[in-house]
């Protein structure tokens, strides 16, 4: 694990071209389809993002290295939870004697996503508030909504905020903030407010390199500093070394 590394002098990071993957309509259709598939076949819980990189396993292993308060007391927020698979994996973590069991909240701006999460949770016997902790699913837009005002945010914020692909999707939106900037520029300021002081934001991306993520998030000047990274298998192309996915952890100072 690396800590305290500085980034080079700030430079402009170009926005990604807008895509259908950055629209709410796309995700509503996708999760309505996944819900229908799940109701027909309960073993089909939907797409697991970055499954080809075994990202969830790597993220869980990385979380086990963080100096969390405890496995029973740590609080987690999963932004853009999708089908909730990452939170379910936290509950079922087999790398330790038991999974995590503190406060867990999954949020998504797609109501169809939250409906799917609740149906999967019910099939697993994890009704909201169950699972050995306070597990719940909420419709929430992490860009448009005032996260700090939400009643489900624990006092002081979450110890860990997880993002597996959501920053990627937001980066593909052509929507703008009131000041005309792309909505991706509102991500770090809004999310930072619900990360507990001394807590972590852990972002997994396939659209951005580690350096680009750091310039976007650490460089936003909202108190999120680079803390460490997950190591994935790398490849070399055109004389440059990289990987298909990166996971970067930021700690709130």
Helices and strands as residue ranges (DSSP letters): G 20-22, H 24-40, G 51-53, H 55-63, E 76-79, H 85-91, E 104-108, H 111-123, E 135-139, G 147-149, E 158-164, H 166-171, G 183-186, H 187-192, E 195-205, H 210-217, G 218-220, E 224-230, E 235-237, E 240-242, E 246-252
